[in-house]
Amino acid sequence: MLITLLFASNNISAQEVNDSIVYNIKEDQDVKVGLVLSGGGAKGLAHIGALKVIEEAGIRIDYIGGTSMGAIIGSLYASGYNAKELDSIFKTVDFNVLIQDDLPRKAKTFYEREDSEKYALTLPFDDFKIGLPQGLSKGQNFFNEFARLTSHVHEIDDFSKLPIPFFCMSTNIATGEQILLDKGYLPEAVSASGALPSIFSPIELDGVLMTDGGVSNNYPIKEIRAKGADIVIGIDVQDSLIPRNQLTSVTNIMLQISNFRTINAMKTKKPETDVYVKPSITDFNLISFDQADKIIANGEKAAFENYEKLRAIKRLQKSSKPRTLIPKNSDTLLIKSLVIYGNKRYTRSYIKGKLKLKLKNPKLTTYQRLYEGINNLSATGNFDRVSHRLIDKEDGKELVLNVKESDNTMLLRFALHYDDLYQTAALVNFTKKSLLFNNDVLSLDVALGDNIRYDLDYYIDKGFYWSIGVKNSLNRFNRNVAYELVREDFNLPDIEVNKINLDYLDFKTQVYAETLLNQTFSLGLGAEYRRFRLISETIGEDEDQLPRVVFDNSNYWSVLSYLKFDSYDNKYFPSSGFFFDGNINYYLIDDNPNSQDSNFVIAKADFGYAFKLLNKTSVNLGLSAGNRWEEQNIRSLNFFVGGFGARMINNNIPFYGYDFLSIVGDSFIKANMSLDYEIFPKNHLNIAANYANVGTRLFDNGGWFESPEYSGYALGYGLETFAGPIQVKYSFSPEQKEGEWYFSIGFWF
């Protein structure tokens, strides 16, 4: 009778788990529990809430199988994190950064920053055929963050040796077959499982191109049974079928079609699940990461509805595993050696240069600097993926890099822009990498619109060593300016004309060499040829001929040097960092008929400092100065102050309160300050003030230190978009006693 009662007690407990299933559980059996976590993008955050309840019920998880987001959360839980820690991690992670390839600005060289802050759309153009990218993101940011979170288990190649045995599902994109990943490098396996089609590019592992596991098996219940699970708890965050009245868009129709297979599969998988947890996720989509709190709470609520069943499972378990404590990584690490796999076109020295690693002796560095180096390499755009792993050695660590070089060596890129000076422009760019050398790039920008212009760059990136570049550009625009403001500077006749039209043309060729002391610090030397023309057809001395005044139409040859430092976190709306851009041109030869001494110097420097004043409020301080020494008769090379712009060419200096080219002098000094408040994400309200002295030989006669002669103030609104900032500003100058409006749309080029 005693034996009969014991068996009956166990069967009753099992039936409490699921009334439709009766288990044959022996009296001394230690029940193994498997946890299945489905994919679902942001909706998968509900797994964290459910895990909180499972932990509270005291259940020991013996196996975890997951797909996509379920694989991400499941692998972290399997590696030792508890539900509370996962909650903290996923509430602080910026998923917009993880999903996009928008690597930190400081990870890019000046050349790479200019690329990323200029183009709105990039398309493959190999063999002169326009293609489409494999995904919106290569997933490098995600890989870096996941590798950091799992660094304490980086040496485990067999996932059954993790604190909780784990596997995840992926899909062979060539055949559609499912792939079970339970061995290898955990960050690579999870990246392959979560490579959501169209969002992330496919991942190649062991010669197989893989995509999101949800395509083939989004709920791996049979696989977890095969691992040895006696009881399975399943958390399902997959979509249900969309009602007919909501099938009104291409997005919903395509989503409905893709859901057919997974929903049909659940008809048989759901009954096989002992505790089926279905959080309410109808109000969320794949990228609702900004609603993490609500999604996690819904997961917790759904699991709590099954609390008695979970407690029944706990009573069937004989023991509990002690929680694995995640060791706190040291801030420093000693890298003894570097092993690189996968590089063909790009040399070892090029990769080391981007990593900023010199390994003649063991290199003492930090995890932060290492990840910055990985980002530097990824930011070049020359690699589809940079997988890294640290292997413990006797007297340090071995850094193993597995790089996949991008197959795309030709690109077409596009952007649109409008501003008050250049007016409307459409930018078309052609880029060819590895043209003559493995680490070179040729880039041609052509801006079509009201003012046609172009930039041609050829750059050989030498990494640690001095890089070499050649630039050729043509800039041209027309602008009406007040006649009185330029009459004295250019000795024009006193006639009754309010405004004249200036036709500004600048043709320039530079040859230069530069070295990067780090990604934010650049020193360069070079030579420049410049053809400069400044004319006006508004006025003339002979009314019978085409009226035209030539201010300059000359050739100039010079040597140059520049020093740049830029640690701003954002080019257009900086909230932290320093900025310095200084350049000197020493003119050796010119054919300007007004020139009395061809040897003269023009120098200009800009300094900026941005910092957070409050959580959403930042301050940006700036100081600029410029001067020309010796030759005083070439007034066309003066500094032209006025207008608004994030990319002013040559000696044009932006200044609120005045129109473009309004103030002219051979020297200037300007101070400015702006206060920016981010009222909503990527929406900025800002106020600004600037003061300046502009004139002749300010730094010789002490005029730079006098009270400001010119002042201006501005109130503006800015919006960050994928195509660049949209900005509108109203400015006012007390001296002018009238306002100026400035508009700009899109990246500046």
Secondary structure as UniProt FT lines:
FT   HELIX           2..17
FT   TURN            19..20
FT   TURN            27..28
FT   STRAND          33..37
FT   HELIX           41..45
FT   HELIX           46..56
FT   TURN            57..58
FT   STRAND          63..67
FT   HELIX           69..78
FT   TURN            79..80
FT   HELIX           83..92
FT   HELIX           95..99
FT   HELIX           105..107
FT   HELIX           110..116
FT   TURN            117..118
FT   STRAND          121..124
FT   HELIX           126..128
FT   STRAND          135..137
FT   HELIX           140..149
FT   HELIX           151..153
FT   TURN            154..155
FT   HELIX           159..161
FT   STRAND          166..172
FT   TURN            173..175
FT   STRAND          178..181
FT   HELIX           186..193
FT   STRAND          198..200
FT   STRAND          203..205
FT   TURN            206..207
FT   STRAND          208..212
FT   HELIX           213..215
FT   HELIX           221..227
FT   STRAND          231..235
FT   HELIX           244..246
FT   HELIX           250..269
FT   TURN            270..272
FT   STRAND          275..277
FT   TURN            282..283
FT   TURN            286..287
FT   HELIX           289..291
FT   HELIX           292..304
FT   TURN            305..306
FT   HELIX           307..316
FT   STRAND          332..341
FT   HELIX           348..355
FT   STRAND          363..366
FT   HELIX           367..379
FT   STRAND          383..393
FT   TURN            394..395
FT   STRAND          396..405
FT   STRAND          410..419
FT   TURN            420..422
FT   STRAND          423..433
FT   TURN            438..439
FT   STRAND          440..449
FT   STRAND          453..460
FT   TURN            463..464
FT   STRAND          467..482
FT   HELIX           483..487
FT   TURN            488..491
FT   STRAND          499..518
FT   TURN            519..520
FT   STRAND          521..536
FT   TURN            543..544
FT   STRAND          549..566
FT   STRAND          577..590
FT   TURN            593..594
FT   STRAND          600..612
FT   STRAND          617..629
FT   HELIX           635..637
FT   STRAND          639..641
FT   TURN            650..651
FT   STRAND          652..653
FT   TURN            656..657
FT   TURN            660..661
FT   STRAND          663..665
FT   STRAND          667..680
FT   TURN            681..682
FT   STRAND          683..695
FT   HELIX           698..701
FT   HELIX           703..705
FT   STRAND          710..721
FT   TURN            722..723
FT   STRAND          724..733
FT   TURN            734..737
FT   STRAND          738..745
//
